[in-house]
Amino acid sequence: MAERKIEKKKRKLEDENRQFQSEWENLYFLIHVKDNAVCLICRHSISILKSYNLNRYYEQKHGEIDKLTVGERKSKLQFLKNNLTSQQYIFHKQTAQSNGIVSASFRVSHIIAKNMKHFTDGITISKTVYEEICPEKLDLYSN
């Protein structure tokens, strides 16, 4: 008789439906970014959202912060969150600026083709670039 092997299904992380708990922010100085927990102190990313894993990480790396009073913890947490937000803003600003440059490039190409001009026609190109990249300074250009 041939024996059949019963295969067990492996557990997948996605099937566990683990969610970031808001209390972890105050307890472990972690925030939720995409599907990971990110440490506000050292910016380390923790991918498995289990309370035990987060507690172990916090105790090993940043246990000295437990000595802070409740008020000091709140102010430190707010300071670290503001710091992270300002760092993220720099990247968002750079992306928006890059999108403006690409958009200006397409507009310049369209205007050159529409007017049947050479790409060396500086006045047409510079006006379009000013309109797209820095519209608040367009009045300075027209003078």
C-alpha positions in Angstrom: 0.0 0.0 0.0 1.2 3.4 -0.9 1.1 5.9 1.8 0.1 9.4 1.0 1.9 12.3 2.6 -0.3 15.0 3.8 1.2 18.4 3.0 0.6 21.2 5.5 0.0 24.6 4.0 2.6 27.1 5.0 1.3 30.1 6.8 1.7 33.3 4.9 2.2 36.7 6.5 -0.5 38.3 4.4 -3.0 35.7 5.6 -2.6 36.7 9.2 -4.2 40.1 8.7 -2.0 41.9 11.2 -2.7 45.6 11.7 -0.7 48.3 13.2 -2.0 49.3 16.7 -2.2 53.0 17.5 -1.0 52.3 21.0 2.4 51.1 19.7 3.2 54.6 18.7 3.2 55.7 22.4 4.7 52.5 23.8 7.5 51.9 21.3 8.0 55.1 19.3 6.9 53.4 16.1 4.7 54.7 13.3 2.9 52.9 10.5 4.4 53.4 7.0 2.8 51.3 4.3 2.9 47.8 5.7 5.7 48.2 8.1 6.4 49.8 11.5 9.1 52.4 11.4 11.1 53.4 14.5 11.0 57.2 14.9 14.3 57.1 16.8 16.5 55.3 14.4 14.3 54.9 11.3 14.6 51.1 11.3 11.8 49.3 9.6 10.1 46.3 11.2 8.1 44.2 8.8 6.3 41.8 11.1 3.7 43.6 13.1 3.6 41.4 16.2 3.5 43.0 19.6 6.3 40.7 20.9 8.6 41.5 18.0 8.1 45.3 18.4 8.6 45.1 22.2 11.7 43.0 21.8 13.1 45.5 19.3 12.3 48.5 21.5 13.8 46.9 24.6 17.0 45.9 22.9 17.6 49.1 21.0 16.0 51.9 22.9 15.3 50.6 26.4 16.8 53.7 28.0 13.9 55.8 26.8 11.7 54.1 29.4 13.4 56.3 32.0 11.6 59.3 30.6 8.5 60.7 32.4 5.2 60.7 30.6 5.4 64.4 29.7 9.0 63.9 28.3 7.9 60.9 26.3 5.0 62.8 24.7 7.2 65.8 23.8 10.0 63.5 22.5 7.4 61.5 20.4 6.0 64.8 19.0 9.5 66.1 18.2 10.4 62.9 16.4 7.2 62.8 14.4 7.7 66.4 13.3 11.3 65.6 12.3 10.1 62.7 10.2 7.4 64.8 8.6 9.8 67.5 7.6 12.2 65.0 6.1 9.4 63.4 4.1 8.3 66.9 2.9 11.6 67.4 1.3 11.1 64.3 -0.9 7.6 65.3 -1.8 8.7 68.8 -2.7 11.5 67.4 -5.0 9.0 65.1 -6.7 6.6 67.9 -7.4 9.5 70.0 -8.7 10.6 67.2 -11.0 7.0 66.8 -12.3 6.9 70.5 -13.1 10.1 70.3 -15.1 8.9 67.3 -17.1 5.6 69.1 -17.8 7.5 72.2 -18.9 9.6 70.1 -21.2 6.5 68.7 -22.9 5.0 72.1 -23.3 8.1 73.5 -24.8 8.2 70.6 -27.3 4.6 71.2 -28.2 5.1 75.0 -28.7 8.2 74.4 -30.9 6.3 72.0 -33.0 3.2 74.1 -33.2 5.2 77.3 -34.2 7.5 75.4 -36.5 10.5 77.1 -34.8 14.0 75.9 -34.0 14.7 74.6 -30.5 17.2 77.5 -30.2 14.4 80.1 -30.1 15.1 81.2 -26.5 12.3 83.6 -25.9 9.5 81.1 -26.6 11.2 78.4 -24.6 12.1 80.6 -21.6 8.6 82.0 -21.3 7.1 78.5 -21.3 9.6 77.4 -18.6 8.7 80.4 -16.5 5.0 79.7 -16.8 5.4 76.1 -15.8 8.1 76.1 -13.1 7.7 79.4 -11.3 4.4 81.0 -12.3 4.6 83.4 -9.3 7.6 85.1 -11.0 6.0 85.4 -14.4 5.3 89.1 -14.0 9.0 89.7 -13.5 9.7 88.0 -16.8 7.2 90.0 -18.8 8.9 93.2 -17.6 
